[in-house]
Amino acid sequence: MTNNDVIKTAFKVWGREFYQTTSLSSLAKALGVSKTALYRHFKDKNALLIAMNDHFIDEYTAFIMEDYKKALECPDLKKRCYIMIRVMCEYYGRNPDSFIYAMFQIIHKWPMEDISGQMMSRGIDFSALSRVNCKPDKSEKAVQNAEQLLLLIQFTMISMNFRVAEFHHCDRKGNLTDIPVATEEEIQILVDDVEKHLRYGLGINMTNTENLDFLKLEKMINVKSFNDLSPAGTDTADEKLFKAVSESVAEAGPWNTSMEMVARRLGFAKSSLYAHFRDKQDMLGKLFFLEASRIIKCSNILSGLSAVPEEQLYLAMCYLAEYLRSRHDILIALNWIRTRLPEPGPDLINEMRLILPEIYRIITDIDMPVIKEAGDKKNPIARWIYFSVMNVLLRQPDSINGVNYKNFRLLYKYICGGLEGFNI
């Protein structure tokens, strides 16, 4: 057994549960050795984690280096982006363990300066890819263009991560314990699909979106009136109860939330919760049904605000942003669902299978040709839009005080027309 054997097994074993636990005991069991034997290779768990990080960065930079150099030589910023997205997508498509590791680090706010420093020490400077070969320009317009470019790069990375996650976990029926090795044909299809996705978004004619009155649409969103639309059968006591459930989920995640945690928040005995919920699965299912019903009700309201499909799409995005911003505990809870891939148990899976298509109706019911014609791919379109909205919202440090609509206008244009809809 070599150091490399230990590192590669650690990626697989700890990645199966999305690094919720990093137990040396589980690693030793997977390797078929004693825990003591691991200390002959690494003095402690922290030393192993550092070695894993170095291994990931080394492999990643080596894989993308050639294409990075090609991108640097390309004068067109969009083409640079497509070159880099293709090679990064290929790497993550071929290496699901590395993809899970990278997503874990990003979700847990891996400091960008640390990543940049490690990449630069190996010869890759991502900031150089976004620079135009001309004299420095500090005019207001140049600063705005630079800010827009950084946001667009962020959107492309969000989209790529979404598509790769779908590729590993959904499209190929993979899961964290047994992700099948991709064939060359599958990798090529994935890479081509991701580039097309980033280039054109939903493929909506941008002339249909250029004249949207964004300010007017944003003012139509009355969050208070939406939040007051509690589903039938819920009262103040129920609201207090479900608030305790959602706060517990936001804190610990749905898989680690317990009825004891909820009872403590309410000052109840655990036994009193059984008057409301059959068990933990029933509690979580009812929470997500409650939130789903609020979002579903609003899909009808939103469709009545405008007869223009392009406007309906932006209204849906604004509503999702405002609703999740106003319910920060639910935003965090849904983020757990988005990021924690281990199987949560058959009951909750069945609940979510019923809920999610209904939640997506706020997008899938829009009378837009690209959505109507998507057929079975309607839900992936909705998932991508939800995923993008949540990511942008979570990256806004001031989101708890209000939505930064400037970012969401840009995201909307990107979703509609991709990078080809921008002059950069």
C-alpha positions in Angstrom: 0.0 0.0 0.0 1.4 3.4 -1.1 0.6 7.0 -0.1 -1.2 7.3 -3.4 -3.4 4.3 -2.6 -4.5 5.9 0.7 -5.2 9.3 -1.0 -7.3 7.8 -3.9 -9.3 5.6 -1.5 -9.9 8.6 0.8 -11.5 10.5 -2.1 -13.8 7.6 -2.8 -14.7 6.6 0.8 -15.2 10.1 2.2 -16.8 11.4 -1.0 -19.6 8.8 -0.8 -21.1 10.8 2.0 -20.1 14.1 0.6 -17.4 14.5 3.3 -19.9 14.7 6.0 -17.6 12.4 8.0 -13.8 12.1 7.4 -13.2 9.0 9.6 -9.8 7.3 9.5 -11.6 4.1 10.7 -13.9 4.0 7.6 -10.8 4.6 5.4 -8.8 1.8 7.1 -11.8 -0.6 6.6 -12.0 0.2 2.9 -8.3 -0.4 2.5 -8.5 -3.6 4.5 -5.8 -2.4 7.1 -5.8 -1.3 10.7 -6.2 2.3 11.6 -2.7 2.2 13.0 -1.3 1.2 9.6 -2.5 4.6 8.2 -0.1 6.5 10.5 2.8 4.9 8.7 1.8 7.0 5.7 0.4 10.1 7.2 1.0 11.4 10.8 -2.6 12.5 11.2 -5.9 13.1 9.4 -4.9 16.8 8.7 -1.7 15.7 6.9 -3.8 13.3 4.7 -6.3 16.1 3.9 -3.4 18.4 2.8 -2.0 15.6 0.7 -5.5 15.1 -0.9 -5.7 18.7 -1.7 -2.3 18.8 -3.3 -3.1 15.6 -5.3 -6.3 17.2 -6.6 -4.6 20.4 -7.6 -1.7 18.6 -9.2 -3.9 16.3 -11.4 -6.3 19.1 -12.3 -3.6 21.6 -13.4 -1.8 18.9 -15.4 -5.0 17.9 -17.2 -6.0 21.5 -18.2 -2.5 23.0 -18.8 -2.3 22.4 -22.6 -5.8 23.9 -23.2 -5.0 26.8 -20.8 -2.0 27.8 -22.9 -4.2 27.6 -26.1 -6.8 29.8 -24.4 -4.2 32.4 -23.5 -3.1 32.7 -27.1 -6.7 33.2 -28.3 -7.7 36.9 -28.6 -11.4 36.3 -28.3 -12.7 36.2 -24.7 -15.7 34.0 -25.4 -13.5 31.4 -27.2 -11.1 31.4 -24.2 -14.1 30.6 -22.0 -15.3 27.8 -24.3 -11.9 26.3 -24.4 -11.5 26.3 -20.7 -15.0 25.1 -19.9 -14.7 22.2 -22.3 -11.4 20.9 -20.7 -12.7 21.5 -17.1 -15.9 19.7 -18.0 -14.0 16.8 -19.5 -11.8 16.5 -16.4 -14.8 16.4 -14.1 -16.7 14.1 -16.4 -13.9 11.6 -16.3 -13.2 12.0 -12.6 -16.4 12.0 -10.5 -14.4 11.7 -7.2 -12.5 14.9 -8.0 -15.8 16.6 -9.0 -17.4 15.8 -5.6 -14.3 17.0 -3.8 -14.2 20.3 -5.7 -18.0 20.8 -5.1 -17.5 20.2 -1.4 -14.7 22.7 -1.2 -16.7 25.3 -3.1 -19.8 24.8 -1.0 -17.8 25.2 2.1 -16.3 28.4 0.8 -12.9 27.3 -0.2 -11.1 30.7 -0.2 -10.6 31.8 -3.9 -7.2 33.3 -3.1 -6.0 29.9 -1.8 -7.2 28.2 -5.0 -5.6 31.0 -7.2 -2.4 30.8 -5.3 -2.1 27.0 -5.6 -3.0 27.1 -9.3 -0.5 30.0 -10.0 2.3 28.1 -8.2 1.7 25.4 -10.8 1.7 27.8 -13.8 -2.0 28.6 -14.3 -3.4 32.1 -13.7 -7.1 32.2 -14.3 -7.2 36.0 -14.0 -5.0 36.3 -17.1 -7.8 34.6 -19.1 -10.2 37.4 -18.4 -7.8 40.2 -19.4 -8.0 41.9 -22.7 -4.7 42.5 -24.5 -4.8 46.3 -24.4 -3.7 49.2 -22.2 -5.3 49.4 -18.7 -8.6 51.2 -18.8 -10.1 52.4 -15.5 -13.0 54.3 -16.9 -16.5 53.7 -15.4 -17.6 51.7 -18.4 -14.5 49.5 -18.3 -15.1 48.8 -14.6 -18.7 47.9 -15.3 -17.7 45.6 -18.2 -15.1 43.9 -16.0 -17.7 43.3 -13.3 -20.1 41.9 -15.9 -17.5 39.6 -17.3 -16.7 38.2 -13.8 -20.4 37.6 -13.2 -20.8 35.9 -16.6 -17.8 33.7 -15.8 -19.5 32.8 -12.5 -22.7 31.9 -14.3 -20.8 29.6 -16.7 -19.2 27.8 -13.8 -22.5 27.4 -12.1 -24.0 26.0 -15.3 -21.1 23.6 -15.9 -21.2 22.3 -12.3 -25.0 21.7 -12.7 -24.6 19.8 -16.0 -21.8 17.7 -14.7 -23.7 16.9 -11.5 -26.7 15.9 -13.6 -24.4 13.8 -15.8 -23.1 11.8 -12.9 -26.1 11.6 -10.6 -29.1 11.7 -12.9 -28.5 11.1 -16.6 -26.3 8.1 -16.1 -28.2 6.8 -13.0 -25.1 7.2 -10.9 -24.9 7.7 -7.1 -22.1 8.4 -4.8 -21.4 4.8 -4.0 -21.3 3.5 -7.5 -20.7 6.1 -10.2 -20.1 4.3 -13.5 -17.0 5.1 -15.6 -18.0 7.3 -18.5 -17.3 6.1 -22.0 -15.5 8.2 -24.5 -18.8 8.8 -26.4 -20.5 9.9 -23.2 -17.7 12.3 -22.4 -17.8 13.9 -25.8 -21.6 14.3 -25.7 -21.3 15.9 -22.2 -18.6 18.4 -23.3 -20.5 19.3 -26.5 -23.8 19.7 -24.7 -22.2 21.9 -22.0 -20.6 24.2 -24.6 -23.9 24.5 -26.5 -25.6 25.2 -23.2 -23.2 28.0 -22.3 -23.2 29.5 -25.7 -26.9 29.8 -26.2 -28.7 29.2 -22.9 -32.4 28.5 -23.7 -31.8 29.7 -27.2 -34.3 32.5 -26.9 -34.1 35.3 -29.5 -32.5 38.2 -27.6 -34.6 40.7 -29.4 -37.5 39.3 -27.3 -35.7 40.3 -24.1 -33.9 43.5 -24.9 -36.9 45.7 -24.4 -38.1 44.2 -21.1 -39.0 46.8 -18.5 -37.1 45.0 -15.7 -37.9 47.7 -13.1 -41.6 47.4 -13.7 -41.5 43.6 -13.4 -39.5 43.8 -10.2 -42.0 46.1 -8.6 -44.8 43.5 -9.4 -43.3 41.1 -6.9 -45.1 41.6 -3.6 -43.3 39.1 -1.3 -45.5 39.8 1.7 -48.7 39.0 -0.2 -47.1 35.7 -1.4 -45.9 34.8 2.1 -49.5 35.4 3.4 -50.8 32.7 1.1 -50.4 29.9 3.6 -51.8 26.5 2.4 -55.2 25.5 3.6 -55.1 23.9 7.0 -52.1 25.8 8.4 -52.4 28.2 11.3 -50.1 30.2 13.5 -49.3 27.1 15.6 -48.4 25.2 12.5 -46.3 28.0 11.2 -44.3 28.0 14.5 -43.9 24.3 14.3 -42.7 24.2 10.7 -40.4 27.2 11.3 -38.6 25.1 14.0 -38.4 22.2 11.5 -37.0 24.4 8.7 -34.4 26.0 11.1 -33.3 22.6 12.2 -32.9 21.5 8.6 -31.0 24.7 7.8 -28.6 24.0 10.7 -28.0 20.3 10.4 -29.3 19.3 7.0 -32.3 17.0 6.3 -30.3 13.8 6.8 -29.0 14.8 10.3 -32.0 16.7 11.6 -33.8 14.8 14.4 -37.1 15.2 16.1 -35.2 15.9 19.3 -33.6 19.0 17.7 -37.0 20.3 16.7 -38.5 19.6 20.1 -35.7 21.5 21.8 -36.3 24.5 19.6 -40.0 24.5 20.5 -39.4 23.8 24.2 -41.5 20.6 23.8 -40.9 17.0 24.8 -40.1 14.8 21.7 -43.2 12.7 22.4 -45.5 15.7 21.8 -44.3 15.9 18.2 -45.9 12.6 17.4 -49.3 14.4 17.6 -48.1 16.2 14.4 -45.7 13.8 12.6 -45.6 10.0 12.3 -41.8 10.0 12.3 -38.8 12.1 11.0 -39.5 11.2 7.4 -43.1 12.4 7.7 -41.9 15.6 9.4 -39.5 16.4 6.6 -42.0 15.4 3.9 -44.6 17.7 5.3 -42.1 20.6 5.5 -41.2 20.4 1.9 -44.9 19.9 0.9 -45.7 23.1 2.8 -43.0 25.1 1.0 -43.9 23.6 -2.3 -47.5 24.5 -2.0 -46.6 28.1 -1.4 -44.4 28.2 -4.5 -47.1 26.3 -6.6 -49.8 28.8 -5.6 -47.7 31.6 -6.8 -47.2 30.1 -10.2 -50.8 30.9 -11.0 -50.5 34.5 -9.6 -47.3 35.1 -11.6 -48.8 33.9 -14.9 -51.7 36.4 -14.4 -49.3 39.3 -14.1 -48.1 39.1 -17.7 -49.1 37.4 -20.9 -45.6 37.7 -22.3 -43.6 34.4 -21.8 -40.3 36.3 -21.5 -41.7 38.5 -18.8 -43.2 35.4 -17.0 -39.8 33.8 -16.9 -38.2 36.9 -15.3 -41.1 37.2 -12.9 -40.6 33.6 -11.8 -36.9 34.2 -11.2 -37.6 37.3 -9.2 -40.2 35.6 -7.1 -37.9 32.6 -6.4 -35.1 35.1 -5.4 -37.4 37.2 -3.2 -39.1 34.2 -1.6 -35.9 32.4 -0.8 -34.3 35.6 0.4 -37.2 36.3 2.8 -37.1 32.7 4.0 -33.4 32.3 4.6 -33.8 29.1 6.6 -35.6 27.5 3.6 -32.9 28.8 1.2 -30.3 27.0 3.3 -32.4 23.9 3.7 -32.9 23.7 0.0 -29.2 24.2 -0.5 -28.7 21.1 1.7 -31.0 19.2 -0.7 -29.0 20.5 -3.7 -25.6 19.6 -2.3 -26.0 16.5 -0.1 -26.3 13.6 -2.4 -26.4 10.6 -0.1 -29.6 8.6 -0.2 -32.0 10.2 2.4 -34.2 7.1 2.8 -37.1 5.7 0.6 -39.9 7.6 2.3 -38.3 11.1 1.8 -37.2 10.2 -1.7 -40.8 9.3 -2.6 -42.1 12.5 -1.0 -39.6 14.6 -2.9 -40.4 12.8 -6.2 -43.9 14.0 -5.8 -43.0 17.5 -4.6 -40.3 18.6 -7.0 -42.2 18.4 -10.3 -44.9 20.5 -8.7 -42.4 23.1 -7.5 -40.9 23.3 -11.0 -44.3 24.3 -12.5 -43.5 27.9 -11.8 -41.0 27.5 -14.7 -42.4 24.5 -16.7 -45.9 26.1 -17.0 -44.6 29.2 -18.8 -46.0 29.3 -22.3 -42.6 29.6 -24.0 -41.8 27.4 -27.1 -38.4 26.2 -25.8 -40.1 25.0 -22.6 -43.2 23.6 -24.2 -41.1 21.7 -26.7 -38.7 20.3 -24.1 -41.0 17.4 -23.2 -39.2 15.2 -20.6 -36.5 17.8 -20.4 -38.7 20.4 -18.9 -37.7 19.6 -15.3 -33.9 19.8 -16.0 -34.5 23.3 -17.4 -36.4 24.2 -14.2 -33.7 22.6 -12.0 -31.0 24.6 -13.8 -32.8 27.9 -13.3 -33.5 27.1 -9.6 -29.9 26.0 -9.2 -28.6 29.2 -10.8 -30.9 31.5 -8.7 -30.0 29.8 -5.5 -26.2 30.0 -6.3 -26.4 33.7 -7.2 -28.4 34.4 -4.1 -26.1 32.5 -1.8 -23.1 34.4 -3.2 -24.7 37.8 -2.4 -23.4 38.8 1.0 -26.3 41.3 1.3 -29.0 38.9 0.2 -30.6 38.8 3.6 -31.3 42.5 3.3 -32.5 42.5 -0.3 -32.0 41.0 -3.7 -29.4 42.6 -6.0 -31.6 42.8 -9.1 -28.7 44.0 -11.3 -27.1 40.5 -10.9 -30.5 38.8 -11.6 -31.1 40.8 -14.8 -27.7 39.7 -16.0 -28.5 36.1 -15.0 -31.8 36.2 -16.8 -30.1 37.4 -20.1 -27.5 34.6 -19.7 -30.2 32.0 -19.1 -32.1 33.2 -22.2 -29.3 33.6 -24.7 -26.1 32.3 -23.2 -22.7 34.1 -23.7 -23.5 34.7 -27.3 -26.1 37.2 -26.2 -23.4 39.5 -24.8 -20.8 41.7 -26.5 -17.6 40.8 -24.5 
